[in-house]
Amino acid sequence: MALRTAIARLEECHVPSAPLAAELLLMDVLQQDRSWIYAHPEYELSLAQALAYAQFIERRSKGVPTQYLTGRQEFWGIEFEVGPGVLIPRPETEHVIEVALARLGPRRTQSLRIADVGTGSGCIAVALARELPQAEIIATDISAVALDYARRNSARQEVSGRIQFFESNLLDACLDASGRARSPFDLIVSNPPYVGRNDAAHLPREVREHEPAEALFAGDQGFDVYAALIEEAARALRADGIFVVEIGYNGADYVRSLLSVAPWSDLTVTRDLSGIERVISVRLTA
């Protein structure tokens, strides 16, 4: 009964995927999985559980993301802590991991230096640390709040000994006075802000009203970060190093134009499951 009532309330408020949201929030309140909930339709919530569930549903009906209410989101098969002030990892960003691993090829077993620019929750850095046990990773973000989440996530996955976190604009913390990396990287990955402010009105309210603007928006068209990021990556990679960057639905032509000239080569574009050009990767020419 509580689940049906919750679904009806969320649908009334035009919440996307209302049945799924209601299920996930009930699972969180009961600390049970979906199969248990449907195997026990007669279960009656305690007063405390009913109150907690009602508060969850009311907050979700007002647009608060389900992930901020439960405090977690799965990415690359790993559960990450998330909450207000940090971007919620998206499935599309898993393509950054896939492309990075593919481009590294046989080098995956070697000792590697990797930079994750704009780490947010730490999802890319942690996933790469899990996949590449010989890698040492630098993860940067301009948000102290996001870095707190990232540090906790790396500790939870027992990879914090191989990831260093810096509050930094792009790669600034890794560059010396001449603008070169103090120690060059084999791989630089990034999921930078790429939403245009001109598109803000078209975003779901969950995103527009609750996720951090600095992790979403990059100028009117969403392109403002790329030129500086690509310039710094060129100075921070070692010869033959790989750069992998996520792009927005309208960013492929612009980013491709920046990466189709020296010192870059071997450009590839990867589409997501919706057919949108989502990730661009290149090699720094030796």
BELRAVEN-V488401 format. One record per run of one state. SS is the DSSP state (2 for helix, 1 for strand, 0 for the rest). FROM is the first residue (numbers start at 1). TO is the last residue. Records with the same first field share a line. If there is no record, write none. Layout:
SS: FROM-TO ; FROM-TO
This chain:
0: 1-1 ; 13-17 ; 31-33 ; 40-46 ; 62-65 ; 71-71 ; 76-77 ; 82-90 ; 110-111 ; 118-122 ; 132-134 ; 142-143 ; 157-159 ; 168-171 ; 176-180 ; 182-184 ; 191-194 ; 196-196 ; 203-204 ; 211-212 ; 218-225 ; 247-251 ; 260-263 ; 272-276 ; 285-286
2: 2-12 ; 18-30 ; 34-39 ; 47-61 ; 66-70 ; 91-109 ; 123-131 ; 144-156 ; 160-162 ; 172-174 ; 197-202 ; 205-210 ; 213-216 ; 226-236 ; 252-259
1: 72-75 ; 78-81 ; 112-117 ; 135-141 ; 163-167 ; 175-175 ; 181-181 ; 185-190 ; 195-195 ; 217-217 ; 237-246 ; 264-271 ; 277-284
